[in-house]
Amino acid sequence: MNLPENLIPDGGSPEWMNKADNAWQLTAATLVGMQSVPGLVILYGSIVKKKWAVNSAFMALYAFACVLVCWVGWGYHMSFGDKGIHFLGMPNVALDQKFLLAQTFNHYKFPNASMVYFQFVFAAITLILIGGALLGRMNFHAWMLFVPLWLTFSYTITAYSIWSPGGWLSKKGIIDYSGGYVIHLSSGVAGFTAAYWVGPRATKDRERFPPNNILLMLAGAGLLWMGWTGFNGGDPYTVSTDASMAVLNTHVCTATSLLTWLLLDILFFGKPSVIGATQGMITGLVCITPAAGVVQGWAAILMGIMSGSIPWYTMMVLHKKIWLLKQVDDTMAVFHTHAVAGSLGGILTGFFAEPKLNRLFYQDPPNWQNYIGLAYGVQTGHLDKGLRQMGIQILGIVYVIFINVIMTSFICLVVRKIVPLRLAEDELQTGDDAIHGEEAYALWGDGEKFSSSKYNSVHGIDEFPSVVPKAGGELQMA
C-alpha cells in the first residue's frame, strides 16, 4: 500500500516523526507563549497604577526574552537532559543541529527543537508570574539578575525532579499533568518569598492601587484563558483523545471557578467585581492544570467550585487574619492564585485521578494501575494505592515549597549584595519616568511639547497635526 505523497518520509520528515503531533506541539507552544507576550504584558501593564504601567509590562517582556537565551544556553538540559545529580540534569547548550533535529525523549514523535521551544514558554511564564508579586517597587536591575539566577537554580530543580523521566518524583509516580507544581506552586511560593525580601510598595500605593485600564486588563486575561488551550492541551505531546479531554476540562473548570468567585463577591460585598472574576478565572486555570487530562468532566466542575471558593477565602478572609500574610506585599496575590490554587489542584488530582485516563496520558506505562486517585482506590478496593498516590502528591507540594523558599531566599540575598532589591523612595513616588524615562500615557494640551527622554526626539505639536487632540488634556497612548 502506497502512502499519500505528503506522508512519505524524507529528509525533513523522518519516519519517526508524526507531522500532526509536531504541528500541534508548535501551535500549543505558541499559544502558551502568547499568554505571556502579549497576554501578561497587557494584564500587568493595565492592572497597576498608571505610573507603573510601563515598568510592570516591561518586567514581563524582559523575563520572556532573558529566559529563552538561558534556556537554550543551559536551562533545557538542566531540566530534561542527562542526569547530573539526584535532582538536576547536566547543563549543556541546546543549539546543536544534530541534537535539535533528533527525536525527543520518551520516543515522542517530534524533534528536540519542538520540545525545547515548548518547554521554554512554560519556563518563561513561571518567571513572569513571579514578577506579578513584585510589581510597583522592585529595582529593574535587580530583576534583570533575579530572572536568570532563579531559572538556573530553582526552576530547573523542580522541572527535572517532577517532569524529567529521570526525576525522583517522576519515578515515584507524581501526577502533574501540565505544571500545577512546576509552574504554579513554584511561582506562588517564589513570588511570595521574593516579595518578603524585596519589601513593600510605597505606603500610598499599598493603600490605593487602582487599575489604569480595566478593559485592557480583561483583554490580557482573555489571552491568558484562551492560551491555556495550548498550556494543557499540549502536554500529552501527541494529538490524542486525552488532549481533547484536557482542553475541555480546562475551560469547564475555569468557567465554574469564575462564576463561583463572582457569586461570593456578590453575596459578601454586594457587587460583581470584574477584578475578582479575573482572579477566579486564574484560580480555576491553575487548579485544573495538574489534573487536566486525568480527571472526568464532573470532577472538573467540582474542582472549579473549590478553586473559586477556597482561594477566595484565603485571600478575602485569612489574609487579613494571618500575621505573615499581612506583612508581605504580594501585588498580584500570586500566593493565593497560584500557590494555594496549585496546591489545591495537586491534592484534588490525587483524589480524582481516573486510572484509565492516566493510562491514556502516560501511554500505557507498565505500572499504570498505580496511577489511581483516592476516590477510585476506594471504589475499586485499592485503598492502599489511592492513599499512596495522595501521599506522593502531598510530598511533591512539600518538596516544591522547600526548594523555592530556600533557593529564592538565597538568590535574593545574593542579588542584594550587588544591587538594591527595592527602588529608592524618590523612584517609588515617580514610577515609570524615573526608572525608564518613559510613560504609558501622555497628556497633550494645546501648544505643549511631548518627549520620551531617552529614545525619542522632542517635537512641536504642530509637526503632527493629525494627532492634536480636540480637547486639551485628552488622554493618549504614548
C-alpha positions as a printed Julia matrix, in Angstrom:
478×3 Matrix{Float64}:
   0.0    0.0    0.0
   1.46   3.34  -1.07
   1.38   6.29   1.31
  -0.02   9.66   0.19
   2.73  11.91  -1.09
   2.54  14.25   1.9
   3.15  11.34   4.31
   6.15   9.81   2.56
   9.25  10.17   4.79
  12.03  12.4    3.52
  14.98  14.35   4.88
  12.8   16.92   6.6
  10.21  14.42   7.77
  11.89  11.23   9.04
   9.97   8.03   9.65
   9.79   8.54  13.41
   8.11  11.97  13.14
   4.36  12.45  13.14
   3.56  15.64  11.26
   0.29  16.22  13.11
   1.96  15.82  16.53
   4.75  18.2   15.58
   2.34  20.78  14.15
   0.18  20.69  17.29
   3.19  20.91  19.59
   4.44  24.04  17.84
   0.93  25.52  17.86
   0.38  24.72  21.54
   3.75  26.24  22.43
   2.87  29.44  20.57
  -0.48  29.65  22.39
   1.37  29.4   25.71
   3.89  31.99  24.54
   1.02  34.36  23.72
  -0.22  34.0   27.3
   2.96  35.83  28.28
   3.54  38.05  25.25
   1.22  39.87  24.85
  -1.18  38.35  27.45
   0.55  39.04  30.77
   2.35  42.07  29.34
  -1.09  43.63  28.77
  -2.54  42.31  32.02
   0.33  43.6   34.16
   0.53  46.93  32.34
  -3.17  47.63  32.82
  -3.95  46.22  36.29
  -1.46  48.51  38.08
  -1.48  52.24  38.73
  -0.82  54.41  35.68
   2.64  55.38  36.91
   3.71  51.69  36.98
   2.26  50.57  33.63
   5.49  50.62  31.61
   7.64  49.05  34.32
   5.17  46.25  35.03
   4.69  45.37  31.36
   8.41  45.52  30.66
   9.27  43.23  33.57
   7.22  40.57  31.79
   8.71  41.24  28.36
  12.28  41.22  29.7
  11.75  37.93  31.52
  10.4   36.29  28.35
  13.47  37.26  26.33
  16.0   36.51  29.07
  14.6   33.05  29.82
  14.85  31.99  26.17
  18.56  32.77  25.96
  19.25  31.0   29.26
  17.01  28.09  28.28
  18.88  27.21  25.1
  22.19  28.05  26.78
  21.91  25.63  29.7
  18.41  25.53  31.21
  16.8   22.92  28.98
  19.43  20.26  29.62
  19.42  21.02  33.34
  15.68  20.35  33.33
  15.38  17.48  30.84
  18.89  16.35  29.96
  21.24  13.66  31.21
  21.27  13.18  34.97
  23.85  15.28  36.77
  22.95  14.9   40.43
  19.92  13.41  42.16
  17.57  16.29  41.33
  19.22  18.11  38.42
  20.38  17.46  34.87
  23.77  18.27  33.39
  23.97  21.81  31.94
  24.6   21.88  28.22
  23.83  24.0   25.17
  20.61  23.13  23.29
  21.58  24.69  19.97
  23.44  21.89  18.22
  21.86  20.97  14.9
  22.3   17.23  15.42
  20.56  17.39  18.81
  17.72  19.68  17.71
  16.78  17.55  14.68
  16.85  14.25  16.57
  13.78  12.62  18.1
  12.97  13.93  21.57
  12.89  11.92  24.81
  10.4    9.14  25.59
  10.05   8.46  21.86
   7.55  11.27  21.34
   7.08  11.74  17.62
   8.59  15.17  17.08
  12.12  16.64  17.21
  14.01  18.08  20.15
  13.68  21.55  18.62
   9.92  21.46  19.18
  10.34  20.19  22.75
  12.91  22.89  23.6
  10.52  25.55  22.3
   7.52  24.06  24.09
   9.28  23.8   27.44
  10.76  27.29  27.09
   7.37  29.03  27.09
   6.49  27.22  30.34
   9.72  28.33  31.98
   9.17  31.9   30.78
   5.64  32.23  32.13
   6.8   30.93  35.51
   9.23  33.84  35.9
   6.61  36.31  34.69
   4.14  35.01  37.28
   6.75  35.54  40.0
   7.15  39.1   38.75
   3.45  39.67  39.48
   4.2   39.57  43.21
   6.9   42.23  42.84
   5.19  44.89  40.73
   5.38  48.5   41.8
   8.68  48.56  43.69
  11.39  46.08  42.55
  14.59  47.57  41.18
  14.63  46.66  37.49
  18.37  45.95  37.58
  17.76  43.5   40.42
  15.02  41.86  38.33
  17.48  41.51  35.46
  19.75  39.47  37.73
  16.98  37.58  39.51
  15.47  36.07  36.34
  18.48  34.07  35.07
  19.54  33.07  38.59
  16.09  31.78  39.59
  15.68  29.9   36.32
  19.06  28.24  36.81
  18.94  27.38  40.49
  15.25  26.86  41.25
  13.09  26.17  38.19
  15.43  23.55  36.76
  15.41  21.59  40.03
  11.63  21.23  40.24
  11.26  20.65  36.48
  13.84  17.86  36.49
  12.51  16.25  39.68
   8.86  16.18  38.51
   8.83  16.2   34.71
  12.08  14.64  33.55
  11.9   10.85  33.04
  14.92  10.6   35.38
  13.48  12.79  38.13
  12.96  11.21  41.53
   9.35  12.39  41.93
   8.61  11.4   38.36
   9.8    7.88  39.12
   7.67   7.77  42.26
   4.6    8.49  40.14
   3.62  12.08  40.93
   0.86  13.38  38.66
   1.45  16.91  37.42
  -0.28  16.98  34.07
   0.84  20.4   32.94
   2.54  22.36  35.71
   0.41  22.75  38.81
   3.58  22.03  40.79
   6.44  23.03  38.49
   4.89  26.32  37.37
   2.09  27.49  39.63
   3.03  26.27  43.08
   6.64  27.26  42.34
   5.76  30.76  41.14
   3.33  31.35  44.01
   5.82  30.35  46.69
   8.8   32.01  44.99
   6.84  35.22  44.34
   5.71  35.43  47.96
   9.24  34.72  49.22
  10.81  37.28  46.89
   8.19  39.84  47.9
   9.25  39.34  51.52
  12.89  40.11  50.69
  12.19  42.99  48.29
   9.89  44.75  50.74
   6.56  46.51  50.25
   5.38  49.14  47.82
   5.2   52.77  48.9
   2.57  53.27  51.59
   0.4   55.34  49.27
   0.48  52.59  46.64
  -0.4   49.89  49.15
  -3.41  51.86  50.36
  -4.78  52.53  46.91
  -3.6   50.78  43.74
  -6.39  51.1   41.15
  -6.01  49.56  37.67
  -5.28  52.13  34.99
  -7.38  50.31  32.36
  -9.8   47.54  33.31
 -10.8   46.9   29.69
  -7.2   46.19  28.7
  -6.88  44.05  31.82
  -9.76  41.92  30.52
  -8.08  41.65  27.12
  -4.92  40.31  28.78
  -6.99  37.96  30.92
  -8.78  36.68  27.82
  -5.48  35.89  26.11
  -4.39  34.08  29.27
  -7.56  31.98  29.37
  -7.64  31.03  25.68
  -3.9   30.39  25.65
  -4.47  27.69  28.28
  -5.8   25.54  25.43
  -2.17  25.03  24.45
  -0.97  25.03  28.06
  -2.9   21.89  28.98
  -3.73  20.57  25.52
  -0.08  20.3   24.53
   1.15  18.19  27.42
   0.17  14.73  26.18
   2.81  15.51  23.5
   0.53  13.99  20.88
  -2.73  14.7   19.07
  -4.92  12.42  21.15
  -8.32  12.0   22.75
  -6.68  12.78  26.07
  -5.55  16.17  24.75
  -9.14  16.94  23.8
 -10.3   15.88  27.28
  -7.7   18.14  28.88
  -8.78  21.17  26.84
 -12.47  20.75  27.64
 -11.83  20.12  31.35
  -9.65  23.24  31.46
 -12.39  25.54  30.21
 -15.16  23.88  32.24
 -13.21  24.23  35.49
 -12.22  27.81  34.71
 -15.75  28.95  33.91
 -17.07  27.29  37.08
 -14.36  28.89  39.19
 -15.02  32.36  37.76
 -18.76  32.05  38.45
 -18.16  30.77  41.98
 -15.83  33.67  42.83
 -18.29  36.12  41.29
 -21.19  34.78  43.37
 -19.14  35.0   46.56
 -18.24  38.62  45.79
 -21.91  39.46  45.25
 -23.05  37.63  48.39
 -20.46  39.18  50.71
 -19.65  42.55  49.11
 -22.82  43.34  47.19
 -21.15  44.0   43.83
 -19.92  41.8   40.95
 -16.21  42.67  40.86
 -14.5   42.44  37.47
 -11.09  42.12  39.12
 -12.5   39.42  41.4
 -13.89  37.5   38.45
 -10.46  37.65  36.81
  -8.89  36.23  39.97
 -11.48  33.43  39.94
 -10.64  32.7   36.33
  -6.95  32.42  37.18
  -7.5   30.12  40.18
  -9.63  27.82  38.03
  -6.96  27.63  35.35
  -4.29  26.93  37.95
  -6.28  24.31  39.87
  -7.14  22.18  36.84
  -3.6   22.28  35.43
  -2.12  19.29  37.33
  -5.27  17.24  36.6
  -6.49  18.42  33.19
  -6.45  15.17  31.22
  -6.67  12.65  34.05
 -10.0   13.59  35.66
 -13.55  13.31  34.39
 -15.74  16.28  33.49
 -17.82  16.13  36.66
 -14.6   16.27  38.67
 -13.56  19.39  36.71
 -16.82  21.04  37.81
 -16.16  20.18  41.46
 -12.58  21.41  41.16
 -13.9   24.68  39.73
 -16.25  25.17  42.67
 -13.4   24.59  45.11
 -10.88  26.72  43.19
 -13.37  29.59  43.13
 -14.1   29.38  46.85
 -11.03  28.18  48.8
  -8.53  30.71  47.33
 -11.3   33.35  47.67
 -11.47  32.54  51.38
  -7.71  32.61  51.87
  -7.45  35.94  50.01
 -10.5   37.73  51.41
 -10.62  36.33  54.94
  -7.46  34.57  56.08
  -5.16  37.17  54.5
  -6.49  39.75  56.96
  -6.04  37.46  59.96
  -2.68  35.73  59.47
   0.27  37.87  60.54
   2.75  36.65  57.89
   0.32  37.21  55.02
  -0.31  40.76  56.22
   3.41  41.52  56.4
   4.25  40.54  52.81
   3.16  42.84  49.98
   2.19  40.43  47.19
   0.98  42.83  44.49
  -0.93  40.36  42.29
  -1.79  37.97  45.14
   0.13  35.15  43.46
   0.34  33.32  46.77
  -3.43  32.82  46.72
  -4.0   32.48  42.97
  -1.02  30.21  42.29
   0.4   28.69  45.48
  -2.95  27.98  47.15
  -4.76  27.07  43.92
  -1.79  24.99  42.69
  -1.59  23.04  45.95
  -5.35  22.53  45.89
  -5.13  21.23  42.34
  -2.34  18.81  43.25
  -4.3   17.37  46.16
  -7.53  17.09  44.16
  -5.59  15.35  41.39
  -4.56  12.76  43.94
  -8.22  12.31  44.81
  -9.96  12.41  41.41
  -7.32  10.91  39.05
  -9.01   8.23  36.94
  -6.85   5.14  36.17
  -7.91   4.74  32.53
  -7.27   8.41  31.76
  -3.86   8.1   33.41
  -3.18   5.16  31.13
  -4.01   7.32  28.1
  -1.85  10.2   29.31
   1.19   8.12  30.24
   0.75   5.99  27.1
   0.41   2.55  28.68
   3.15   2.61  31.32
   3.94  -0.81  32.82
   2.7    0.32  36.25
  -0.32   2.31  35.08
  -2.55   0.69  37.73
  -0.62   2.63  40.39
  -1.74   5.97  38.95
  -5.07   5.99  40.75
  -6.86   8.7   42.69
  -8.03   8.05  46.22
 -11.7    8.15  45.19
 -11.15   5.37  42.65
  -8.94   3.49  45.08
 -11.86   3.32  47.49
 -14.28   2.41  44.7
 -12.17  -0.43  43.28
 -10.88  -1.82  46.55
  -7.35  -0.46  46.07
  -7.34   1.91  49.01
  -3.61   1.42  49.55
  -2.8    2.59  46.03
  -5.11   5.59  46.36
  -3.52   6.6   49.65
  -0.07   6.12  48.12
  -0.95   8.48  45.25
  -2.3   11.07  47.64
   0.87  10.8   49.71
   3.05  11.35  46.65
   1.01  14.42  45.68
   1.46  15.91  49.16
   5.16  15.03  49.16
   5.5   16.96  45.9
   3.89  20.04  47.47
   6.26  19.94  50.45
   9.26  19.47  48.15
   8.36  22.36  45.84
   7.71  24.71  48.77
  11.01  23.77  50.41
  13.08  24.21  47.23
  11.51  27.55  46.35
  11.72  29.12  49.8
  15.38  28.13  50.17
  16.58  28.92  46.65
  14.55  32.12  46.22
  15.82  33.47  49.54
  19.4   32.59  48.6
  19.08  34.28  45.2
  17.55  37.44  46.7
  20.35  37.67  49.25
  22.97  37.29  46.5
  21.34  39.91  44.28
  21.04  42.27  47.26
  24.82  42.2   47.6
  25.15  43.52  44.05
  22.26  45.98  43.64
  19.38  47.07  45.9
  16.3   44.86  45.55
  13.91  47.75  46.11
  13.72  51.07  44.32
  14.72  54.26  46.1
  11.93  56.28  47.73
  12.02  59.05  45.12
  11.72  56.47  42.33
   8.78  54.85  44.12
   6.96  58.18  44.11
   7.59  58.85  40.4
   7.38  55.38  38.84
   7.94  54.77  35.13
   9.54  58.07  34.2
  12.19  57.77  36.92
  13.01  54.15  36.02
  12.71  54.04  32.23
  12.41  57.67  31.17
   9.12  56.71  29.52
   5.45  56.82  30.44
   2.49  54.78  29.24
   0.16  57.75  28.91
   0.86  61.35  27.93
  -1.42  64.34  28.41
  -1.17  66.62  25.42
  -2.5   70.15  25.61
  -2.56  72.99  23.08
   0.93  74.14  22.26
   2.62  71.67  24.62
   5.57  69.53  23.65
   5.93  65.84  24.36
   9.03  63.74  24.69
  10.46  60.38  25.52
  13.53  61.42  27.36
  15.91  58.84  26.02
  14.97  57.44  22.61
  12.52  59.91  21.06
  13.24  63.44  19.86
  11.22  66.37  21.16
   8.76  67.67  18.6
   6.33  70.52  18.46
   2.66  69.58  18.34
   2.3   71.44  15.06
   4.63  68.88  13.42
   1.93  66.26  13.93
  -1.41  67.96  13.13
  -3.2   64.62  12.82
  -2.65  63.76  16.47
  -3.58  67.08  18.06
  -6.4   66.29  20.49
  -9.74  68.03  20.06
  -9.8   68.92  23.73
  -6.9   69.89  25.94
  -5.79  67.18  28.32
  -7.18  64.3   26.26
  -5.57  61.01  27.21
  -3.44  59.42  24.51
  -1.32  56.29  24.42
   2.33  57.23  24.11
